[in-house]
Amino acid sequence: MIRPLTILIAAALLFGPLLAAELGTRALIDSGRLPEAPSSNEETDVSLANLRRLGKPDVLIMGTSAARAGIKPGTLEELIGAETGEGVHVQGVAQAGMSLESQRLLVQQLAANDLLPEVVITALTPVSLGGDHGGDEDWFRDSELGQLWGGCAGDLDGAERFDCQLSQVSALWRWRGRPDRIVKAVDEGIPRSVVQGERILHEDGWLDTPGATPKHLRAATATALERVEKRIDVPDDIVDDFAALIEELRSHGSTVVVAEIPYSAVLEASLVARNPRWREQRDKGFARLEAAAGIDFVDVDGFGDWIKPSSFRDPRHLSGKGAGPFTRQLWEMLEFREPLLKALASAD
């Protein structure tokens, strides 16, 4: 006959280490040394951790890789400060290939944690009109962090649903298979920047990358033509998701400024040569989004005379050399500057 004390000792030996590991993981999360859950992307983990650590900004930059690389928080802080005489905090959380659905999920979480400011800037490029996150695959929504925030919504099979539901209650389970991240969290915590060669994700969420040479830009243009659809057809779900994102932001009291970021002139000329109606389709696509969301976009019809090949990382993204001048170009446009300043003034 097995005695009750023996059962208790066996249970303690079996579950004690698991309980200690669970409590230890939660302590790392609570202290800000480890994210709530992995997002499958270190740059995302770091930018979200920086926002949480620095607190609610005055202006938040959202969107995808075009916004992350092209709108420079530091430059915008300087421009606003020169205009108002006051210091402001501008932070970026734009992520490469983040779907509109996932951006809405992010907004909901930021609002729940009082991190959503009075002003939110986002940017769209022509590829946004078709959805630039890889079709049915949505890396953020399907990550451990996305599932944690989304509450296991979506079409999950039995095993996936069980896995997700367990992640809702166990921080240790969310970080299973990543002992290196746990050890790094203990030793170093979450870094404030990500450096990969000359590619630097700064603490303010801006991605600084080297500029392209003319030769590289020509070669990259040929590659981009193979990846960009010949014609622009805006799916209904993109229209609905964009309208839902803007409504979500407005429901939390945020003023939203949406800018269109063009491709390089060489790429756009190549797209028009391949499809003479490309610009017409692009403009109609943006107009559909504007109408559905009830918002006017900041129409950036090309870059200023500051533009050079080195202003681009590739034909669809600005480089570290191009981001500052482009941010100043946006600032010079009344439809960008005035709603931003008005919202900041009303927040005082």
SULHUPE-V628052 format. One record per residue. N is the residue number from 0. PHI is phi in whole degrees, -180 to 180 (none if undefined). PSI is psi as a letter, one per 20 degrees, with the letter a starting at -180 (999 if undefined). OMEGA is omega in whole degrees, 0 to 359 (none if undefined). Layout:
N,PHI,PSI,OMEGA
N,PHI,PSI,OMEGA
//
This chain:
0,none,p,180
1,-87,p,182
2,-76,q,178
3,-58,h,180
4,-63,h,178
5,-62,g,179
6,-64,g,180
7,-64,g,179
8,-64,g,180
9,-63,g,179
10,-64,g,180
11,-65,g,179
12,-66,h,183
13,-80,g,188
14,-98,i,180
15,-57,g,179
16,-61,h,179
17,-66,g,179
18,-64,g,179
19,-63,g,179
20,-66,h,178
21,-63,g,181
22,-65,h,178
23,-65,g,179
24,-65,g,178
25,-63,h,179
26,-65,h,177
27,-64,h,179
28,-67,g,182
29,-63,h,181
30,-86,i,179
31,80,j,180
32,-92,i,181
33,-146,p,177
34,-63,r,178
35,-56,h,181
36,-162,q,178
37,-71,q,176
38,-98,j,184
39,75,j,183
40,-150,o,183
41,-62,h,181
42,-63,h,177
43,-67,g,178
44,-56,g,184
45,-70,g,182
46,-66,h,178
47,-69,h,178
48,-66,h,178
49,-64,g,178
50,-62,g,180
51,-63,g,182
52,-72,g,184
53,-80,h,178
54,90,r,185
55,-60,p,179
56,-82,r,172
57,-84,h,180
58,-136,p,179
59,-118,p,176
60,-104,o,179
61,-116,a,176
62,120,b,183
63,-116,b,188
64,-63,h,180
65,-64,g,178
66,-72,h,182
67,-63,h,182
68,-91,h,192
69,-95,h,181
70,-110,o,188
71,-94,o,182
72,-56,g,182
73,-62,g,178
74,-66,g,180
75,-65,h,176
76,-59,g,180
77,-63,g,182
78,-67,g,179
79,-66,g,180
80,-62,g,179
81,-66,h,181
82,-78,g,188
83,-103,i,184
84,76,j,182
85,-124,q,176
86,-79,p,178
87,-132,q,179
88,-114,o,177
89,-111,p,183
90,-129,q,178
91,-111,p,173
92,-132,j,178
93,-64,q,184
94,-131,q,181
95,-62,p,174
96,64,k,180
97,-85,p,183
98,-66,r,177
99,-63,h,178
100,-63,g,179
101,-70,h,176
102,-63,h,177
103,-65,g,176
104,-60,g,178
105,-62,g,179
106,-59,g,180
107,-59,g,181
108,-71,g,178
109,-63,g,179
110,-64,g,181
111,-64,h,181
112,-106,j,178
113,54,l,178
114,-118,j,182
115,-95,o,186
116,-87,a,180
117,-70,h,184
118,-125,p,176
119,-126,p,177
120,-107,p,173
121,-136,r,183
122,-138,q,178
123,-125,q,171
124,-122,r,180
125,-55,h,180
126,-68,h,178
127,-62,h,184
128,-69,h,178
129,-105,i,185
130,87,o,187
131,-109,k,181
132,-112,j,175
133,98,k,175
134,72,c,183
135,-71,h,179
136,-79,p,180
137,-128,n,190
138,-61,h,183
139,-77,g,180
140,-57,h,184
141,-88,i,179
142,-76,r,177
143,-59,h,179
144,-68,g,179
145,-61,g,178
146,-69,h,177
147,-62,g,181
148,-70,h,184
149,-83,i,178
150,67,k,177
151,63,k,175
152,-73,q,178
153,105,a,185
154,-89,n,179
155,-112,p,177
156,-78,a,186
157,-57,g,181
158,-68,g,180
159,-64,h,181
160,-68,g,178
161,-62,g,179
162,-60,g,182
163,-67,g,181
164,-65,h,176
165,-66,h,179
166,-67,h,180
167,-66,h,185
168,-111,i,185
169,-125,o,176
170,-67,h,179
171,-63,h,180
172,-66,h,179
173,-62,h,183
174,-104,j,179
175,-59,q,177
176,76,j,181
177,-128,l,181
178,-62,h,179
179,-65,h,179
180,-70,h,178
181,-65,g,180
182,-62,g,179
183,-63,h,179
184,-64,h,179
185,-66,g,186
186,-79,g,190
187,-125,h,188
188,77,a,180
189,-88,p,179
190,-66,q,180
191,-94,i,177
192,-150,r,177
193,-125,p,182
194,-117,o,176
195,-128,n,186
196,66,c,179
197,-90,i,178
198,-90,p,185
199,-130,p,168
200,-91,o,184
201,-81,r,182
202,-61,h,181
203,-85,j,176
204,90,i,180
205,-85,p,178
206,-99,o,182
207,-102,o,181
208,-130,q,180
209,-66,q,176
210,-79,q,181
211,-86,q,170
212,-83,q,177
213,-55,h,180
214,-64,g,180
215,-64,h,182
216,-66,h,177
217,-64,g,180
218,-66,g,180
219,-68,h,178
220,-65,g,178
221,-63,h,178
222,-68,g,180
223,-63,h,179
224,-61,h,179
225,-73,h,185
226,-97,h,182
227,-92,p,181
228,-61,q,182
229,-65,g,179
230,-121,r,180
231,-106,o,175
232,-123,o,184
233,-91,o,178
234,-65,q,180
235,-61,h,182
236,-69,h,175
237,-67,g,178
238,-61,g,181
239,-64,g,181
240,-67,h,179
241,-67,g,179
242,-61,h,179
243,-67,h,179
244,-64,g,181
245,-65,g,178
246,-64,h,178
247,-62,g,179
248,-62,g,181
249,-66,h,181
250,-65,h,178
251,-100,j,174
252,87,j,181
253,-88,p,169
254,-83,p,185
255,-111,p,175
256,-117,p,183
257,-113,p,179
258,-111,q,173
259,-93,p,178
260,-109,o,181
261,-77,r,170
262,-81,r,173
263,-63,q,182
264,-59,h,181
265,-66,g,179
266,-66,g,180
267,-64,h,177
268,-63,h,179
269,-68,h,178
270,-67,h,178
271,-70,h,178
272,-63,h,179
273,-79,h,181
274,-142,n,184
275,-57,i,181
276,-97,j,186
277,-60,g,181
278,-65,h,177
279,-62,g,179
280,-67,h,178
281,-61,g,182
282,-64,h,178
283,-66,h,178
284,-65,g,177
285,-62,h,180
286,-63,h,177
287,-63,g,179
288,-66,g,179
289,-59,g,182
290,-65,g,183
291,-66,h,183
292,-95,i,182
293,65,l,183
294,-144,q,177
295,-96,p,179
296,-82,q,169
297,-84,o,187
298,-86,o,178
299,-92,n,185
300,-93,m,180
301,98,r,182
302,-95,r,180
303,-76,a,183
304,-74,j,177
305,-79,i,190
306,-69,p,177
307,-141,r,175
308,-55,h,181
309,-73,i,176
310,-74,i,182
311,-112,q,166
312,-81,g,176
313,-156,r,187
314,-63,i,182
315,-113,i,183
316,-136,p,174
317,-76,q,179
318,-98,a,176
319,-60,h,179
320,-76,h,183
321,-93,h,188
322,-66,g,181
323,-62,g,178
324,-60,h,179
325,-67,h,178
326,-62,h,177
327,-67,h,177
328,-62,g,176
329,-60,g,183
330,-60,h,180
331,-72,i,180
332,-92,p,184
333,-58,h,183
334,-68,i,174
335,-91,g,189
336,-73,g,189
337,-65,g,179
338,-64,h,178
339,-65,g,180
340,-66,h,179
341,-62,g,180
342,-67,h,179
343,-66,h,180
344,-67,h,180
345,-70,h,181
346,-81,i,183
347,-70,999,none
//
